[in-house]
Amino acid sequence: MTPAAPETTATLRSRARVRAPELVGRRWLNTGGVDVTLASLRGRVVVLDFWTFCCVNCLHVLEELRPVEQRFPDELVLIGVHSPKFEHEGEPAAVEAAVSRYAVHHPVLDDPDLVTWRAHTARAWPTLVVIDPEGYVVASLSGEGHGPGLAGLVGELVEEHRAKATLRRGDTPYVPPTLPASRMSFPGKAVGLPDGSLVVSDTAHHQIVHLEADLGTERRRWGGDGTFDEPQGLLLLPADVAAEIGLDLLVADSVHHQISGISFATNEIRVVAGTGRPLRARSGGGLALEQDISTPWDLAWWGDRVVIAMAGVHQLWELRLDADPAAATLGILAGTTQEGIRDGVAATAWLAQPSGLATSADGSCIWIADSETSALRSISLGAGGPELSTHVGTGLFDFGHRDGSGHGPVGSEQVGEALLQHPLGVTVLPDGSVAVSDTYNGAIRRYDPVTNSVTTLATGLAEPSDAVVETDVEGTRLVVVESAAHRLVRVALPAEAQLVGGPARRTLRPATDLAPGVVDLVVAFTPPTGQHLDDRYGDPTRLVVSASPEGLLLEGDGSAAGLTRRLRLARGIPAGTLHVSVQAAACDDEVEHAACHLFQQDWGIPLRLVDDGPHELTLELRGV
């Protein structure tokens, strides 16, 4: 049997009406302590945004939703449903901090047990659910790229229900919280200067700060007036390169999707890479100022190039600077954009939201904090080009705070004992070992590549996201960016590290039952009203499928055009994870210079194989 073709022409609202389940969670944020019910919102269009604050794609969607909120201030109520992936993300204080950090200006339901997530059958972060003024679900949208289409759908619902007299305009239930003032707000990364001072990305203040060695006295600030938007990684350029291009420091400007440079002598700030538009394609390269990029998070110097942790597309990119700014180039260094751990040749390797980079002392490799897989990884030059290796970490849904051995070399079957939880930073220590800012464990961990082992250097920190080494006559210590405490702190390196033997954890999501053998995968996609699938250059859709553990997926893996795929799942493997990535391009109808829109999503779906399970799996990219 050939899988049914996905719906691409009927409107989303032509299907059976389903009443939206109630909103149930631990508590409400941004409402002044008032619980919100769907009944209280009757007469308004409601959009539920299922998100978790570790997820860079969820942060992209927050940005996509802002203009939709502004366009329909009286008819639309946006509700964030925070459904955590990691254990730390379920902690009440961490959720409150995230709502403040990312400037979420709408009500948020704290859903730590995934009650509302399950009721609305969400399968991935991010997911949007649209509810009409009569309380019925009319659309489910997964992934990124839905902003313009969502605005169009909300507009249709407003007009339809105005005509039916079922639309009620009203005030938002949002009540802004009172936030304490702080000198810095969720600082992200830091770099040390030769004179002992430090430069810090003051991320939620959208500025870069130059601090004296006392960590309190400010020498100067750069930014303001929209110059930066949530800047993260910083790179002090080699002196000869800085002299050639006239810039001393590079900044990964995450929400502006750009790399900018700062001159210490003139205070000039200049964009060196990125157009300011987020990258929607799964490929790229060329002139740096003409290339879209996606949420750059950290930077490192490697040989003759800048390496960029391109968190938004789960890749590493390389920037080659030039004395002529217009001649600088960008290219992909590693990663296919699929999320997960796959080592080996960089072009076919997988990463998942790389967020921290550090060059080894001898320059042989770049250490990588691969946050979504809770992994420590590295890229080095092999005989056939760059290669990825994983030292700690096993997958997208495994984490913990446990010390012990790391993995064996690529190709070996040795799986290490050590576990991390969403690390954001890596720092090379004087002895060649690596300090890992183990962010969601609130710890600084140490990986020793000689003994292939992990220990704990410090605990009790508030979301450490980076660290800088300081060495003087008194010894070596770390200046740690304690992001959730809005400060930098000095941490002494202990003579003897702790050994933590915590349990292994796993993200708990309901498994999907499927039958072993033949299974038809269907991705449902309905273009927004006024758009059509852009088939001028062939099929505008692409589906990439894989599975873990190895051997689970016998047929149907790989990348090909289309939104359907015949799979064959192995018998004898009781459970696993199906990885599905999809993209679809749609263009505006009957417009001479039509704008085109790219919709994309990545799913990691826990599977349970049972003999009486279904033989079809439908995923909603844009459907019901």
C-alpha positions, 0 to 999 in steps of 0.5 A, spaced: 500 500 500 502 506 498 502 512 503 496 517 502 498 523 500 498 529 505 493 534 504 495 540 501 489 544 498 483 543 503 483 549 508 485 547 515 478 549 518 474 544 513 475 538 518 471 535 524 471 540 530 474 538 536 473 541 542 480 544 546 482 540 552 482 545 558 489 548 560 491 544 566 498 545 570 502 547 576 501 555 576 500 561 571 505 566 570 504 573 567 497 573 570 498 577 577 496 570 580 490 569 576 488 562 573 486 562 566 481 558 563 479 557 556 472 559 558 474 565 560 477 566 553 471 564 549 470 569 544 477 570 542 482 567 538 487 563 542 494 560 540 497 555 545 505 555 544 508 549 547 515 551 548 521 549 553 527 554 554 532 550 552 530 549 545 533 554 540 527 553 535 522 555 541 526 561 541 525 563 534 518 562 534 517 567 540 520 572 535 515 569 530 509 570 534 511 577 537 508 581 530 502 576 530 501 579 537 502 586 535 497 585 529 491 582 533 492 586 540 484 585 542 482 579 538 488 574 540 490 571 546 497 568 546 498 563 551 505 560 552 505 552 555 512 551 558 513 543 558 520 542 560 525 537 556 530 537 562 529 536 569 532 543 571 527 546 566 521 543 571 524 547 577 519 553 578 525 558 579 528 556 573 521 557 569 520 564 572 527 566 570 526 564 563 520 568 562 524 574 564 530 572 560 526 571 553 522 577 555 515 573 554 510 578 554 504 573 555 501 569 560 505 562 561 502 556 564 507 552 567 506 545 565 512 541 569 508 534 568 506 535 561 499 534 562 496 540 557 502 537 552 499 530 552 492 533 552 493 537 546 497 531 543 504 535 542 509 531 539 515 536 539 518 543 541 515 548 538 508 546 537 502 551 536 495 550 537 490 554 534 483 555 538 477 559 535 473 563 539 468 558 540 473 553 543 474 548 538 481 546 535 482 549 528 490 548 527 496 544 529 503 547 527 509 544 528 516 547 528 518 554 525 516 559 519 509 559 521 509 567 523 506 569 516 501 563 515 499 564 522 497 571 522 493 570 516 489 564 519 488 568 525 485 574 520 480 569 517 478 567 524 477 574 526 473 575 520 469 569 520 467 570 527 465 577 527 460 575 521 457 570 526 457 575 532 461 570 536 467 574 536 469 578 543 474 583 543 477 584 550 483 586 554 489 581 555 490 577 561 497 578 561 500 582 567 507 584 567 511 581 573 515 586 577 522 585 575 528 587 580 533 591 577 540 588 576 547 591 573 547 585 568 541 581 566 543 574 564 550 575 562 552 569 557 559 569 555 566 572 557 573 573 554 579 575 558 584 581 556 591 581 557 591 586 562 586 582 566 580 585 565 574 582 562 569 583 556 562 580 558 556 579 553 550 582 558 545 578 554 538 580 556 540 588 556 543 587 549 550 590 550 557 588 551 560 590 558 568 591 559 569 590 566 575 591 570 579 585 574 575 586 580 568 584 576 564 590 579 567 596 576 565 598 569 570 601 564 565 601 558 559 599 554 557 597 547 550 597 544 544 600 545 538 602 541 538 596 537 545 595 536 545 588 539 539 583 540 541 578 546 549 577 544 552 571 546 559 568 544 565 573 544 572 572 541 578 576 542 581 576 535 589 574 534 593 581 534 595 580 527 588 579 524 585 585 528 590 589 525 588 587 518 581 588 519 580 594 524 576 590 529 579 587 536 573 583 538 567 579 535 560 578 537 555 572 536 549 577 536 544 571 536 537 574 535 540 579 530 543 573 526 549 576 525 556 576 527 559 583 529 566 586 531 568 592 535 574 596 535 577 598 542 580 604 539 575 607 536 568 604 539 566 602 532 561 596 531 561 593 524 557 587 522 562 582 519 557 576 517 549 575 516 544 579 513 540 580 519 535 575 516 534 568 520 537 562 515 531 558 513 535 553 508 539 547 510 545 549 506 549 555 505 555 559 504 558 564 500 560 572 501 559 573 509 555 579 508 550 576 503 549 570 507 543 568 512 545 565 518 541 562 524 542 564 532 550 564 532 551 562 540 559 562 540 565 563 537 572 560 537 579 561 533 582 555 529 588 556 525 586 561 520 578 561 521 573 563 526 568 557 528 561 559 529 557 555 533 550 556 529 545 553 534 539 555 530 541 550 525 545 545 529 551 546 525 558 549 526 560 554 520 567 557 519 568 565 517 574 567 513 575 574 515 578 579 510 581 586 510 576 588 505 569 586 509 565 585 503 570 579 501 569 575 507 566 568 506 562 563 510 561 556 509 559 550 513 564 546 517 560 540 520 553 538 521 547 536 516 542 540 520 539 534 523 539 533 531 543 528 535 549 525 536 553 522 530 560 522 529 565 521 524 566 525 517 564 532 519 559 533 513 555 527 515 555 528 522 550 530 527 550 536 532 544 539 537 544 546 538 552 547 539 552 553 544 560 553 547 566 553 543 574 553 546 580 551 542 585 546 545 592 549 547 595 546 541 590 548 536 589 541 534 581 541 535 575 545 538 572 543 544 564 543 543 558 544 548 553 540 544 547 542 549 541 539 547 544 532 547 548 534 553 554 532 550 562 534 550 564 533 543 570 535 539 572 537 532 579 535 529 582 535 522 583 527 520 586 524 514 580 526 510 578 532 513 574 535 519 571 529 524 567 529 530 568 525 536 563 525 542 567 524 549 561 525 554 553 524 552 549 519 549 543 522 545 537 528 545 533 525 551 539 522 556 542 527 561 544 527 569 550 529 573 554 523 574 562 523 574 566 517 571 569 515 564 568 518 557 566 514 551 571 510 547 574 513 540 569 513 534 568 506 532 569 503 539 563 500 543 565 503 549 559 507 552 562 512 558 559 513 565 559 520 565 553 525 564 551 532 563 545 536 563 545 541 557 552 544 558 553 551 554 560 553 555 567 549 555 574 552 557 581 549 556 585 549 563 592 550 563 593 542 563 590 541 557 583 538 560 576 542 559 572 545 564 565 544 562 560 549 564 554 544 566 549 549 566 542 545 568 546 541 573 549 548 576 556 545 576 563 546 573 565 539 571 572 537 568 574 532 562 581 529 562 582 527 555 588 523 558 584 519 563 578 520 559 574 521 565 569 526 568 570 529 575 566 535 578 570 542 580 564 546 583 557 545 584 551 550 587 552 555 581 546 558 578 546 556 570 553 557 569 554 558 561 561 560 560 568 561 564 575 564 563 581 562 566 585 566 571 592 564 573 597 568 577 602 567 583 596 565 587 595 559 582 589 558 577 582 559 578 576 560 574 571 566 573 564 563 572 559 567 568 553 565 573 548 567 568 541 566 572 544 570 578 546 576 573 553 576 575 561 573 574 564 569 580 571 567 581 571 559 583 578 556 586 580 550 582 580 545 588 586 540 589 582 534 589 575 534 585 569 531 587 566 525 584 558 525 583 555 519 582 548 521 581 543 517 577 542 517 569 535 521 567 531 521 561 526 526 558 519 522 559 514 523 554 509 518 552 511 513 547 508 512 540 505 505 539 507 502 532 507 495 529 513 492 527 514 491 520 511 496 515 509 503 517 507 508 513 509 515 515 505 521 513 507 528 514 500 533 513 502 540 511 496 544 508 499 551 505 496 557 508 491 561 505 493 564 499 500 560 498 501 554 494 507 549 494 512 552 490 514 546 485 517 551 479 524 547 481 521 540 482 518 537 489 519 543 494 518 538 500 524 534 503 523 528 508 529 526 512 528 519 516 533 515 521 532 511 528 536 509 534 538 504 536 542 502 530 538 496 527 531 499 529 529 502 522 531 496 516 528 500 510 526 508 509 532 511 512 535 517 508 533 524 505 528 524 499 523 529 496 516 528 498 512 528 505 510 520 505 515 514 506 514 507 507 518 504 513 520 497 515 521 497 523 525 491 526 522 486 530 525 484 536 527 491 538 522 493 543 523 501 543 527 506 540 526 513 537 524 515 530 528 522 528 524 525 522 526 532 519 521 535 514 521 542 510 516 544 505 516 551 501 510 555 499 509 561 495 504 567 495 499 566 490 498 570 483 503 575 485 509 577 480 514 577 485 511 572 490 514 571 497 516 564 499 516 561 506 520 555 508 516 551 514 521 546 517 521 541 523 525 536 527 521 530 531 525 525 535 519 521 537 519 515 542 517 509 539 514 502 543 513 496 538 507 492 539 504 487 535 497 490 535 500 497 534 498 501 528 501 501 521 501 508 520 504 515 523 501 521 521 505 528 523 502 535 523 507 540 520 501 544 518 494 541 519 489 538 525 
